[in-house]
Amino acid sequence: MKIIAIDPSMSHTAVVVFEYNPLTQVAYVIDSTTINTEKAQKKMKIRASSDLITRCRELYHGVQFQILKHLPDLVIVETPSGSQSAAGMKSYGVSCFLISTITPMPIEVTPEEVKKATVGTKTASKAEMIAWAFEKHPELEWKLDKSGKPQVTTEEHKADAVAVFYAGLRTPDFSRAVSMYNLSKV
């Protein structure tokens, strides 16, 4: 069973593709990417709305490319959970729009579900999440620092997508999807 896990954001949307065996419950990473977008530089004199539209297109095409490349049986995404600023709210809206474009209809998990399913506490730090994901899937292509640990600044998004996958496995929607998948193979 091929499953894509996505951690969407305005600047760094991580996509990790897993091969998962529902009988043995073993998963391994077969591909990963992070779709990075940057705000246009002020020197370029581009309307803020045009810049936002360009970034949305980049995210949409990047995610759609991965879906068409891998043709997953299932997609799991982390849904945003509010914001504290106008910029955060913009990212929230873009993430929700991006999720709405995904086919097959994705299983949604919250940031709290993601942290609880992996590290075990909803207050887990980025470093804890990265360490957990690195231990769980060393086969993923991690950018390592001098000490041999994943770089927090660049690898947090992939780590979050790995965690999204495992949170999704715990949902009732996933159990139903596996039942349907198994029936389709009979």
Sequence and secondary structure as in RCSB ss.txt:
>XXXX:A:sequence
MKIIAIDPSMSHTAVVVFEYNPLTQVAYVIDSTTINTEKAQKKMKIRASSDLITRCRELYHGVQFQILKHLPDLV
IVETPSGSQSAAGMKSYGVSCFLISTITPMPIEVTPEEVKKATVGTKTASKAEMIAWAFEKHPELEWKLDKSGKP
QVTTEEHKADAVAVFYAGLRTPDFSRAVSMYNLSKV
>XXXX:A:secstr
 EEEEEE  SSEEEEEEEEEETTTTEEEEEEEEEEE     GGG   HHHHHHHHHHHHHHHHHHHHHHH  SEE
EEE     SSHHHHHHHHHHHHHHHT SS  EEE HHHHHHHHTSSTT  HHHHHHHHHHH TTS   B TTSSB
 HHHHHHHHHHHHHHHHHHTSHHHHHHHHHHHHHT 
